[in-house]
Amino acid sequence: MGDTNYIGCIVKILESPRQKTVQKNMKMTQFRAQLPQIRNKNITIAKLKVWGNLGRDIVEYYKVNDYIIIEGYVSISKNKKSKKVEITVLKAYPFSLPSKVTHDKF
């Protein structure tokens, strides 16, 4: 049996990914994304964290309202009022690309 907190899913980017430096020279990218819900009609919003070069690529190639396939580890923190979902992304792939893509960027 695999890790119970490993997730693979398609998410919709809700805000522009932003990069910050932590501990001298380590780069971390953060942004919020919407997870799909089939059974519930509720919308689940997750905070995504991406480290290193993958985070740089996400800042460069993806924007708000893009859909991406992610793989990573999920953690849920609960307080009295709500639950917060956080995913540390290990892999990211484009789900669909716009029809007018310029290939000089790739």
URBELKA-V25665 format. One record per residue. N is the residue number from 1. RES is the residue in one small letter. SS is DSSP state (~ for helix, > for strand, _ for the rest). PHI is phi in whole degrees, 0 to 359 (NA if undefined). OMEGA is omega in degrees with one decimal (* if undefined). Layout:
# URBELKA-V25665
{{N & RES & SS & PHI & OMEGA} {N & RES & SS & PHI & OMEGA}}
This chain:
# URBELKA-V25665
{{1 & m & _ & NA & -178.5} {2 & g & _ & 278 & 177.8} {3 & d & _ & 294 & -177.0} {4 & t & _ & 281 & 179.7} {5 & n & _ & 251 & 176.1} {6 & y & > & 272 & -175.1} {7 & i & > & 231 & 171.2} {8 & g & > & 225 & -177.3} {9 & c & > & 199 & 174.9} {10 & i & > & 261 & 178.5} {11 & v & > & 232 & 175.8} {12 & k & > & 253 & -179.0} {13 & i & > & 286 & -176.7} {14 & l & _ & 259 & 179.3} {15 & e & _ & 217 & -178.8} {16 & s & _ & 297 & 176.7} {17 & p & _ & 298 & -179.9} {18 & r & > & 234 & -175.3} {19 & q & > & 254 & 174.3} {20 & k & > & 220 & -179.6} {21 & t & > & 261 & 176.4} {22 & v & > & 237 & 178.9} {23 & q & _ & 49 & 176.3} {24 & k & _ & 67 & -173.4} {25 & n & _ & 224 & 176.8} {26 & m & > & 270 & -179.8} {27 & k & > & 262 & 175.8} {28 & m & > & 229 & 178.1} {29 & t & > & 250 & 179.1} {30 & q & > & 231 & 171.7} {31 & f & > & 194 & 178.2} {32 & r & > & 261 & -179.8} {33 & a & > & 218 & 179.2} {34 & q & > & 261 & 176.4} {35 & l & > & 268 & 178.6} {36 & p & _ & 288 & 176.2} {37 & q & _ & 232 & 179.2} {38 & i & _ & 261 & -176.7} {39 & r & _ & 284 & 179.7} {40 & n & _ & 270 & 172.7} {41 & k & _ & 268 & 179.0} {42 & n & _ & 288 & 176.0} {43 & i & _ & 260 & 178.2} {44 & t & > & 257 & 178.2} {45 & i & > & 255 & 179.4} {46 & a & > & 239 & 172.4} {47 & k & > & 266 & -179.4} {48 & l & > & 258 & 175.4} {49 & k & > & 240 & -178.7} {50 & v & > & 228 & -175.5} {51 & w & > & 254 & 169.4} {52 & g & ~ & 68 & -175.1} {53 & n & ~ & 295 & 177.7} {54 & l & ~ & 298 & 176.9} {55 & g & ~ & 297 & 177.0} {56 & r & ~ & 298 & 178.3} {57 & d & ~ & 296 & 179.4} {58 & i & ~ & 295 & 177.6} {59 & v & ~ & 298 & -175.7} {60 & e & ~ & 284 & -169.7} {61 & y & ~ & 255 & -174.8} {62 & y & _ & 244 & -179.8} {63 & k & _ & 221 & -179.1} {64 & v & _ & 301 & 179.8} {65 & n & _ & 77 & 172.5} {66 & d & _ & 283 & 174.3} {67 & y & > & 254 & 177.5} {68 & i & > & 226 & 173.8} {69 & i & > & 264 & -179.2} {70 & i & > & 237 & 170.2} {71 & e & > & 227 & 179.6} {72 & g & > & 175 & -178.3} {73 & y & > & 256 & -178.7} {74 & v & > & 256 & 172.3} {75 & s & > & 225 & -178.8} {76 & i & > & 237 & 175.4} {77 & s & > & 248 & -178.3} {78 & k & > & 246 & 165.4} {79 & n & _ & 235 & -173.3} {80 & k & _ & 296 & -173.9} {81 & k & _ & 259 & -173.3} {82 & s & _ & 204 & 174.2} {83 & k & > & 246 & 176.1} {84 & k & > & 240 & -179.7} {85 & v & > & 257 & 177.9} {86 & e & > & 230 & -178.8} {87 & i & > & 237 & 171.4} {88 & t & > & 268 & -172.7} {89 & v & > & 277 & 176.7} {90 & l & > & 256 & 179.8} {91 & k & > & 220 & 177.7} {92 & a & > & 216 & -178.7} {93 & y & > & 225 & 175.3} {94 & p & > & 290 & 177.5} {95 & f & _ & 271 & 174.6} {96 & s & _ & 213 & 180.0} {97 & l & _ & 250 & 177.1} {98 & p & _ & 297 & -175.4} {99 & s & _ & 292 & -179.6} {100 & k & _ & 253 & 179.8} {101 & v & _ & 264 & 173.7} {102 & t & _ & 271 & -173.9} {103 & h & ~ & 275 & 178.1} {104 & d & ~ & 288 & 179.2} {105 & k & ~ & 280 & -179.3} {106 & f & _ & 269 & *}}
